């Protein structure tokens, strides 16, 4: 949630200049494993969606600007109408431990 208490799924602080408070940044590739497994899934999904949103501003077919649709999970070309979607490939995380419960 933000400081006003509004629930947030994802907030792209690098693209949102209106968010004035400095916050510490952490790379999710190194910090996501520190979250509980249920939260880890959401952190990695939000990271993937944010990266896709940054990289897919233009249509792959004609190069025109592509507008966000479907709640920000897809784009549609403003010129030719070609849709594009964020690939939600499944991520598998494994944890290995021995019979004593120690991680290895």
Order of alpha helices (4+ residues) and beta strands (2+ residues): alpha-alpha-beta-beta-beta
